[in-house]
Amino acid sequence: MPFIKVSCAALPETLLESELFGHVKGSFTGAVKDRAGRFESAEGGTILLDEVGELPQSVQVKLLRFLQSREFERVGENVTRKVDVRLIAATNRKLSEAIKEGAIREDLYYRLNAVRMELIPLRERPEDLLILIQHFIQKFNKGREAEISSEALKLMTTYQWPGNVRELENVIERCLVFSKGEVIKPEYLPEEIQKVDENQSGILSIEENEKFHIKKILGVAADLDQAAKLLQIDPATLWRKRKKYNL
């Protein structure tokens, strides 16, 4: 079934209502014919409102009514229409704070907040890092395989990724340009990642640093053989170190 995505921040306020709910010919300057909105296009499927925290108040009122009754009118029309869609709303803002600022209606927030999923920062889920790296390599390398050196991966697993997945995506695209789609080395990484402080976690001793790094690699590797390869040690050595550090 249809999956329709709308970026609420990318569309000007004057066009957003028409984009979501449609319009009829002559309802405003430039409306030369009737046009169905995104909600109608998503009939039977799903619509994603990205950056829903940027919705203007005028559109929030109409969206609230739609959530309550699944009914709406196109701009410039008095015919009530009804559609059956699943609505997903995404935001990088804390909507509870936006309510206090008056940017988001409280009743709309509670209507949207039926099933909430919070995505934790990338730095707190290192097990996703290698999977995402491989995904973006495939995306930007046009189906060709590319390797990432253990030194580069070490820096990337230590880095805190303040820009989360979007930052990682841009870094991989950059690295593939400089590496010509082959081996990603530390020198191809942005300067802030190359100079990342490996002791930022507060680990000071050599043994503690080793334990920290092995734990990071175990979190991103597909299996123990791959972890040993990334660490550039043999599997037996990895087994002993896992036993030593209780990993």
PyMOL commands that set and color helices and strands:
alter all, ss='L'
color gray80, all
select helices_A, chain A and resi 13-21+38-41+52-54+57-69+95-101+106-112+122-124+126-140+150-158+164-179+186-188+191-194+206-220+224-231+235-245
alter helices_A, ss='H'
color red, helices_A
select strands_A, chain A and resi 3-7+46-50+71-72+81-82+86-90+147-148+183-184
alter strands_A, ss='S'
color yellow, strands_A
deselect
rebuild
show_as cartoon
